[in-house]
Structures are given as structure tokens and as C-alpha cells.
Amino acid sequence: PIRPREELDAVDSVCPYCGVGCALTYYVDRSRGAIAFAEGRDQPGSKSRLCVKGRYGWDYAASPQRLTVPLIRKESSYPKGPLSADVRGDADNDRGRAGAGGNRSGGGRGAKLSKNGKDGRRKPGGLVDYDEVLPHFREATWEEALDLVARRLREIHAEKGPGAIAGFGSAKCSNEEAYLFQKLIRAGFGTNNVDHCTRLCHASSVAALFEGVGSGAVSTTYGDVANADVVIITGSNPTANHPVASSFFKQARRRGTKIIYVDPRASTVAEHADYYCQVKPGTDVAFYNAVMHEVIRLGLIDREFIKARVSGFEELVRTVNDYPPERAAQITGVDADLIREVARVWGEAKAGVIYWGMGISQHTTGTDNARCLIAMCSITGNVGKPGSGLHPLRGQNNVQGASDAGLIPMFYPDYQGVDREGTRRRFEAAWGTELDPNRGLTVTEIIGSVLKPDGVRGMYMLGENPFLSDPNINKVRKALGALDFLVVQDIFLTETAEFADVILPASSYLEKEGSYTNTDRRVQLGRKVMDPPGQARVDWEIIQDIAQRIGLDWSYSSPSEVFDEMVALMPSYANLRHDNLGLTGKLYPNEDPEHSDGTAVLFDERFNTDDGLAHLAPAHWLPAKELPDAEYPLVLNTGRLLEHWHTGSMTRRSYALDTISPIAEVYMHPKDAADRGLSHGQMARVRSRRGAITLHVRVSHREQRGNCFIPFHFREAAANLLTIDEIDPYGKIPEFKFCAIQVEALSVE
Ligand code: SF4
């Protein structure tokens, strides 16, 4: 029976999905030990709104597939690998067949359908086949499992040195957990080989922002769209990926803010835009250089701002001189007159913000793309005042906070460089141990390192699933299988956990306290709704147990104690405490959290760089690394759907979300589909030089000719079997948004 609201427990918390970080209240029926429903709460950044994920996507935590007891791999169960491997990787070359257990359900050209069946779907919510995988593990006590983890990681450390250890943390974990995890790897193992999925998301944006304005965070909030004359939304499908922020954009437009939308895919934002520029994939630098060329030619720059606050303008002028609109039109496919019009509108605006997503960052030119956006704002004086600024829309709920907390190999907490001696000394004093003076390896570099003889041998994986999330997963599969020791701490048996030596059952978001920082720099408290199931434990306690076993003198008693230590080392978070975050959180920086919401607009007087200036870094357009050719004539773009989240471990176990969006599809332009004899709903085989998958066709006018889109949530049609592992040289982010593919009708046997 559904109980009346008055009989339910109300727990105020925050949505655990995207970087918008909507405030919500869970209503809990204690008699059933279950959430009855969730409702949006008023908060400046969400105003009681929720999207479908926040409103309905919480039942995953009660899934019977939760891990509830520590597991240790049986000695007989080697080699490691995707034991229930119906992840299809039938590549056309040897690399595609790498790794244990790879292609059991068939391979090569003309592949049969996998055992998922003709509808391309496994059992409801099914991801890893537990019945196949669990027999390779035995249950263990926490003592035994933690002792084994500590012993094996210490042995590898002693035999091969600090560089043989690496840790992947998670943007799903709290600030406190991220802080403790990076501290464990740095202070406990003496290496900076610690990173997380920011490397797959906005690492290039952070590299460009840090270089350009001295800070990796946004300069203004998404709510500031209400104060803008014009905004550019680029490389982003906020309706799907930041739904509540998207509602702010659409609302602002109704009140007069002009929207310029620049994206290869005509998402629904295009229908709300005043100007839609459907650029060809991977041509952003040419497009924005041409816009700046016109802004400068028309004299619409802010000379006073440039003189007082910007360096590198002359070099920028020389670079963009090479991009008259006619030339850019040939590269980008956008009409030269439309480029001129966009330049005029942007240049004439009194205040403008640029919001961008992973269509900008996930390229081998991702840092250059973001540099162009920084220059676009800087030369028009669109930073440091209401309704203006730079806003990379952060993906995961806590990717901003995890990065802030130091879960990246080149920075301690608050982006303090590990290679700066004074900084290192300060952290050594605070943590009571010597630290590695060298930058560590990134996520993408760690995977490559495992395949080298003197590379990483032991890994601690906290809540990450690189088997599905990283590019070219046949390579990832090979790397995970080659590790000497892997410990995975997670709430479900993920594809990555299939490679583990030890699996530690962790807590879901709903089962613990902690702070989370959203895309706006808003630090909010997530509150405990229920207890973890079985023997599962909260993550910070597990990290502490491992730390103690490797000799670190840790005795934290609560997340708020961890937060206080972290904040003492992070000037940006100064003055924040758990007990002054309140019900709606606080923006950082914040001089008086008791009385102020915090600082929405940064850089009103100076940038965060050493000299206080914005540093322009002009860039020339470079093509993507793997261009279409006769054999692979189409371009693949990967991304997310509204109803699903990353590798699907949560949303595919949510009844409502998986019911609305149960299958993987390749989105194609009608003519591209027709050319191949494909129609809507038919099964197709998509292949690249690295692998192949089978999935349904979705004929979509939102795709431009020659381009396809595949979401990466679905194990049974793992898009990252296709993607290329080339990376941006600065941000080290992979080119998820561009590789060459072919799509063919599938002959069903
Ligand atoms: Fe959750 Fe993001 Fe949806 Fe808000 S917009 S409810 S934070 S997924």
C-alpha cells in the first residue's frame, strides 16, 4: 500500500546523476525500508525542478544485484577476463581479438546476433551475467579481503616501486572520499598515479581554463543565463545531459536572451535557438576563429578590457586572420553569412556566456577548442560581470568536486601543482610524509602503461568502470587482464569487476553522508537515506581501513572531519563546513557562508593567473586523427541519453529509466540509412578499425549526413569498442567524438 506523505520520512539530499546537482527530497517508507518517491526542492540552481533521472532513478540502490559481501577470486580462475563476455569485439584485425574471453558469442564479418536475442537486450537491468561470473569468486570476510588488498599492493610497491601502483577514483563519490582516495595513493604509495573520469570528460577544458584564466572551474553559473543578452551553447545537448540547466536556457530565451547553438547534431536545443550552426564534427577551431576574425574586422572587440586584462591578443589576431568566413565555411559546412551574423550578434552583446559540453572537450583538439572559447569571451570583455563568462557544463554529479579535491595526477587539492616544490613541501608537512615530485599518469596513460613491461602492475579501482567507459575497450580489456593485482570497490559487479582479484562491496549514494560540488561550484550535502545492504560499507571507511593496513596513521571519525582537513588545504573552499552548507549548499569562493550564498561571478577585477591577466592561446584548426575513407566512410559521435547514465550500472537497474530506454541504437541520417538498405528499427552491424557491434537503427533527422551517434551506456552494444584511443596532447582526453566507421545491414541467421 502507498502510505500518505505524512507517514513517510523526508530526507533532504541532492540528485546523484549529473553536474547540475538538483536539490531534492527523498520520501522514505521505513516500514518497507524503501524510497516511496522523490521530489524537487527549492535551491537557486534547480528551483524544485527534476528530470526523469532525479525523479525516478533511485531504485537501483535496492537492486537484488547489489554486492553485499567481499569477494576474492579463486586461485583456479585465471586468466582473468570478461567471464560473461557477450561484449562483442569482433574487430577486423588482431587487436580486436586481444584479451581473455573476448569474443565468445561470435566474431568476424557477418557476425551472428549475440545471445542477447533479436531485440539486442539482455535480461531486464542485466549487465554482467552474475551466474557466470560469481563462481569464479569466493566470499570472504572484510578482514581477509582488506588484508589481501593491503598485502598485494604493498608487495607490488616494494618489488616494482611506487610507479607500479595506480588508482582510479570516481566522480560519483563525495568530495571527502575523493580527497581520501588521492591522499591514500599519494601519501601511502608515494605516486601521483591517481585520476578519475574527468580525463574522459572535461580534462581539456580544465587544461585550457587553467592556462587561460588560472582556474579549472566555471566563471559563472548556468542560472546567470537570465542576465545575458546572448549565449552560445556549443558541443552540448543539455536537454539530454543537463536537463534542468537546459530548462533555465529555454526560459531565458523566452525572456529575451538570444541563443546561438553550435553543434553537429540538431538536438532539441536547435529548435529553441535563434541561430543554429550545424558544424561538421571536429571543426570547432575553424568556426570560432572565423567568428573572431569577423568580430575583430567589425571592430566589436572590447579594447579597454583587452588592454587592461588580456595578454596574447596580437598573436590571436595573426592566427584568426587565416580564417575568413568563406574559408571557414568550406571547413565547417556553416554558411559564411551565418558566421558573419553570429559574429555580429556576439560582438554587439553587452553580456554573453558560453556554455559548452563534451562536443568541445572530447577531441584530440579539445584544449584548442576550449582555448578558442576563452578567447571569444576575452576579446569581447565577456568575463567578470553578470550575464557573462565561461561555463563548461560538468558531466557527473561530483566531477567538479573530485577534481577540486585533487583526484588528478598533476594537482593536489585546489589545483596546486605537484611539481611546485613549495606546494609539495606544504602537503608533505600536512600529511606527514614525503611525496612524489613528478606528475602522475592520467587514466588514458595508465591503461597504456599496464601493457608495458615496467608499467603499472597493481590498481585500486574505486567506482569506475573503464571496461565500458574508456576508448578502444579491446585495449582496456587487455590491460585489465594483464594487471598483477586489481581491487575493485563498487556497488555492482561491473564489467571491470570481472577482472578483479578482490571486490569490495561499497555503498550507494543513498547510504552515506558527504559533500558534492556541482557544475556551478555549489557545494551541497548528500544525506543518508538508508543503510547499505548486507555487509556493504561506506566508501570512506573502506579507504581508511586500507590506509591503516599500509601503515598510514588515519583515524577520521566522520566525513565532516575529513572535509575540515581538506578545506584547510584548499583556499577556494575556505570558510565552508558541513554545518554551514545549509539545505541549499553554498557556492565557492565564499567569505561568509553563514550569510551569503557565495560568489557566482568570478574574475571581476583580475584572473587567477600569476599576472592576473587572461592568457590567450591561439590555435590553428587540425583535422581529427582518423578521417573517413572508402572502407569506413561515416563519422561516429558517442554520448549520453536523457534516461541513462554512463556505463549504465545505475540507470539500467532503474525500472523506470530502463523501461523508457531499453535498447542501444545507432542514430543515422535517413539518406545514410537508405543508402545501406536500412530502415528504422532494423538491426545493423557497426564496425571500426578496432571492433564491431550490432544494434538497432534509429533513423533521425537530427544527424547530419555522414555522421552517426551511438550512446555508450549499453554493454551489449558497447560503443567504445569502436572509439579511438588517440588523445589530446594537453588534456590527455580521448577523441570520443570522432572516429571512422561503417554501418551495414545485419544478416540474421
Ligand atoms: Fe539529476 Fe541532473 Fe536531472 Fe537534475 S538535471 S535531476 S541533477 S540528472
Residues whose N, C-alpha, C, O or C-beta is under 5 A from the ligand:
A	BS01	SF4	C15 Y17 C18 V20 G21 C22 L50 C51 K53 G54 H242 P243 V244
